[in-house]
């Protein structure tokens, strides 16, 4: 659909993991109540314009930055790299790609040192850093541990109109694909890519973009996610639950999707699997298999496919959204009731046979 991203001759930076996201919110006090009061993220520090938050097990300064601004959007998808030299490598790599870059020795946010931000080939604001202020890891602060505790930043999810192009670019950057969604012609509709040894650090979802689909935080167990649902119900904000709880087919994770006061989508996520072996196989799902998104076969609400957050360029302006012109996953899979088929025509209904043996 679009031109290919050129393959650089320089080595890609050695990325360790997704580390933090910076989002712009339009009402900082209201967002604080949501992320701290409802979700229980821990405040590292704050001022009148910015709040720095982290999850229970984190030792770097923050996993999420809330910044007051006029337009709700994402300012940075930030990755930690393996050494200070890899920040240099990231800057050189993206310059060779012809991307705009900006380097700040003092960092772009508090608690982060020398770093580079780029407008990547897909239009997303990526950041790469190594230097960071260490803070108390709260793992054994059981006096602070809540029933719905968020323990780690797990991944990002990005909406782009050309998933195959994005997949090639991220694989060149050193990411490995754990799972994807394809049709019978081999067209890729979505892909899950990782650097750390889990299913993903980021994913590509096909649609109008560049936009941020969601940022995900992990819990220890399923019951933590159920508690978040119960808490939101008790607070009479269950209308902010967009989808779930449920079990994904892709990643096998237990999930919940909720919306913050600006409509930024947050996934609460647990129980995916290890992907660290060099020959870890890629799992490919049929785009017509409704169990790929929800293992129990529950329909996906259309907003989950169509709505997402704007992303900013390095000047702080929203990137223009490019419409996807080829067949989207929503067009393929979402009908009047939100379902597509699970079994291939003529495939044996194994569930009834199992039930008959009971």
Secondary structure, 3 states (H helix, E strand, C coil): CCCCCCCCCCCCCCEEEEEEEEEEECCHHHHHHHHHHHCCCEEEEECCCEEEEECCCCCECCCEEEEECCCCEEEEEEEEECCHHHHHHHHHHHHHCCCCEEEECCCCCCCECCEEEEECCCCCEEEEECCECECCCCCCCCCCCCCCCCCEEEEEEEEECCHHHHHHHHHHCCCEEEEEEECCCCCEEEEEEECCCCCCCEEEEECCECEEEEEEEECCCHHHHHHHHHHHHHCCCHHHEEEEEEECCCCCCEEEEEECCCCCEEEEEECCCCCCCCCCCCEEEECCCHHHCCCCCCCCCHHHHHCCEEEECCCCCECCCECCCCCCHHHHHCCCCCCCCCCCCCCCCHHHHHHHHC
